[in-house]
């Protein structure tokens, strides 16, 4: 666990996170959904072009973290912005644990804001998703081990086309 990076990330991300959560709670669903589809579409293009977000500049790192905070507030899909910064600042063996704690804190903030504002979280229904999340987590761990040893450019390019198709279909449906 890299507590120093965690502190850095939370200081940069917490205010934009709260602004993003406020937007999710107050903005019309069509606007929030459109924003999410656009963000996923941008990620898809970076996968297709094999140009992931990268930075060796402290100002660009901070921008990615602030933008990641806002995106995580609206949708929890900030990993393509946050992971490159974390990977450049955190030792390889600390990366997964550090990002897990960061994710946990960001999710807790979002859930607390939802609870505080009276959003129905449908807890009973969400419990049915825990077995699915467990299976997804275990498959994700296996896939992560595979990606450490394999060249995954083709996989991410195909994933990018899939994400782009879903994003464009979602935007088309909203318009």
C-alpha positions as CSV (number, residue, x, y, z in Angstrom):
1,X,0.0,0.0,0.0
2,X,1.3,3.4,-0.9
3,X,-0.2,5.8,1.5
4,X,1.6,8.8,0.1
5,X,0.0,8.3,-3.3
6,X,-3.3,7.7,-1.7
7,X,-3.1,11.0,0.1
8,X,-2.0,12.8,-3.1
9,X,-4.9,11.2,-5.1
10,X,-7.6,11.9,-2.6
11,X,-6.5,15.6,-2.1
12,X,-6.8,16.1,-5.9
13,X,-9.9,14.0,-6.4
14,X,-12.2,14.6,-3.5
15,X,-13.7,18.0,-4.5
16,X,-14.2,17.1,-8.2
17,X,-15.6,13.8,-7.0
18,X,-18.2,15.6,-4.9
19,X,-19.1,17.9,-7.8
20,X,-19.6,14.8,-10.1
21,X,-21.8,13.2,-7.5
22,X,-23.8,16.4,-7.1
23,X,-24.3,16.3,-10.9
24,X,-25.4,12.7,-10.9
25,X,-28.0,13.6,-8.2
26,X,-29.3,16.8,-9.7
27,X,-28.8,16.7,-13.5
28,X,-31.3,15.0,-15.8
29,X,-30.6,11.3,-16.6
30,X,-30.1,12.0,-20.3
31,X,-27.3,14.5,-19.7
32,X,-25.5,12.2,-17.2
33,X,-25.9,9.2,-19.6
34,X,-24.7,11.3,-22.5
35,X,-21.6,12.3,-20.5
36,X,-20.9,8.7,-19.6
37,X,-21.2,7.5,-23.2
38,X,-18.9,10.3,-24.4
39,X,-16.3,9.4,-21.8
40,X,-16.5,5.7,-22.6
41,X,-16.3,6.6,-26.4
42,X,-13.1,8.6,-25.7
43,X,-11.6,5.7,-23.8
44,X,-12.6,3.4,-26.7
45,X,-10.8,5.5,-29.2
46,X,-7.6,5.5,-27.1
47,X,-7.8,1.6,-27.0
48,X,-8.4,1.4,-30.8
49,X,-5.5,3.7,-31.6
50,X,-3.3,2.1,-28.9
51,X,-2.7,5.5,-27.4
52,X,-3.6,5.1,-23.7
53,X,-3.4,8.2,-21.4
54,X,0.2,8.7,-20.4
55,X,2.0,11.4,-18.6
56,X,5.4,12.1,-17.2
57,X,4.5,15.7,-16.3
58,X,3.3,16.6,-12.8
59,X,0.7,19.1,-14.1
60,X,-0.8,16.6,-16.5
61,X,-0.8,14.0,-13.8
62,X,-2.7,16.4,-11.5
63,X,-5.1,17.2,-14.4
64,X,-5.8,13.5,-15.0
65,X,-6.4,13.0,-11.3
66,X,-8.8,16.0,-11.0
67,X,-10.6,14.8,-14.2
68,X,-10.6,11.3,-12.8
69,X,-12.2,12.5,-9.6
70,X,-15.0,14.2,-11.6
71,X,-15.6,11.2,-13.8
72,X,-15.6,8.8,-10.9
73,X,-18.2,11.1,-9.3
74,X,-20.5,10.8,-12.3
75,X,-19.9,7.2,-13.1
76,X,-17.0,5.4,-11.5
77,X,-15.2,4.9,-14.8
78,X,-12.1,6.9,-14.1
79,X,-9.5,4.1,-14.2
80,X,-8.1,5.0,-17.7
81,X,-7.2,8.4,-16.2
82,X,-6.1,7.4,-12.8
83,X,-4.1,4.1,-13.4
84,X,-1.4,5.7,-15.6
85,X,-0.7,8.3,-13.0
86,X,-0.7,5.7,-10.2
87,X,1.5,3.3,-12.3
88,X,4.1,6.0,-12.7
89,X,4.2,6.9,-9.0
90,X,3.6,3.6,-7.2
91,X,5.8,0.5,-7.0
92,X,4.4,-2.3,-9.1
93,X,3.8,-4.6,-6.0
94,X,1.8,-1.8,-4.3
95,X,-0.3,-0.8,-7.2
96,X,-3.3,-3.1,-6.9
97,X,-3.7,-2.6,-3.2
98,X,-3.3,1.2,-3.4
99,X,-5.9,1.5,-6.2
100,X,-8.3,-0.8,-4.4
101,X,-8.2,1.4,-1.3
102,X,-8.6,4.5,-3.5
103,X,-11.6,2.9,-5.3
104,X,-13.1,1.8,-1.9
105,X,-12.9,5.4,-0.5
106,X,-14.3,6.9,-3.7
107,X,-17.2,4.5,-3.7
108,X,-17.9,5.1,0.0
109,X,-18.0,8.8,-0.6
110,X,-20.5,8.3,-3.5
111,X,-22.7,5.9,-1.5
112,X,-22.7,8.2,1.5
113,X,-23.8,11.1,-0.7
114,X,-26.6,9.0,-2.2
115,X,-27.7,7.9,1.3
116,X,-27.5,11.4,2.7
117,X,-29.7,12.8,-0.2
118,X,-32.2,10.0,0.1
119,X,-31.5,8.1,-3.1
120,X,-33.0,4.7,-3.0
121,X,-30.0,2.3,-3.3
122,X,-32.2,-0.8,-3.4
123,X,-29.9,-2.7,-1.0
124,X,-31.9,-5.9,-1.1
125,X,-31.6,-6.1,-4.9
126,X,-27.9,-5.2,-4.8
127,X,-27.1,-8.1,-2.6
128,X,-28.0,-10.5,-5.4
129,X,-25.2,-9.0,-7.4
130,X,-22.5,-10.0,-4.9
131,X,-22.0,-13.5,-6.4
132,X,-21.7,-12.0,-9.8
133,X,-19.2,-9.5,-8.6
134,X,-17.2,-12.2,-6.9
135,X,-17.1,-14.3,-10.2
136,X,-16.1,-11.1,-12.1
137,X,-13.4,-10.3,-9.6
138,X,-11.9,-13.8,-9.8
139,X,-12.0,-13.8,-13.6
140,X,-10.4,-10.3,-13.5
141,X,-7.6,-11.6,-11.3
142,X,-6.9,-14.4,-13.8
143,X,-7.1,-12.0,-16.7
144,X,-4.7,-9.6,-14.9
145,X,-2.2,-12.5,-14.5
146,X,-2.5,-13.3,-18.2
147,X,-2.0,-9.6,-19.2
148,X,1.2,-9.4,-17.2
149,X,2.7,-12.0,-19.5
150,X,0.9,-11.4,-22.8
151,X,0.8,-8.8,-25.5
152,X,-2.8,-7.5,-25.2
153,X,-2.9,-4.8,-27.8
154,X,-5.3,-6.8,-30.1
155,X,-7.6,-7.6,-27.2
156,X,-7.8,-3.9,-26.2
157,X,-8.3,-2.8,-29.8
158,X,-11.3,-5.2,-30.1
159,X,-12.5,-4.1,-26.7
160,X,-12.2,-0.5,-28.0
161,X,-14.4,-1.2,-31.0
162,X,-17.0,-2.9,-28.8
163,X,-17.0,0.0,-26.3
164,X,-17.3,2.5,-29.2
165,X,-20.2,0.6,-30.7
166,X,-22.0,0.6,-27.3
167,X,-21.3,4.2,-26.7
168,X,-22.5,5.3,-30.1
169,X,-25.7,3.2,-29.8
170,X,-26.3,4.7,-26.4
171,X,-25.8,8.2,-27.6
172,X,-28.0,7.6,-30.7
173,X,-30.8,6.2,-28.4
174,X,-30.6,9.3,-26.2
175,X,-30.8,11.7,-29.2
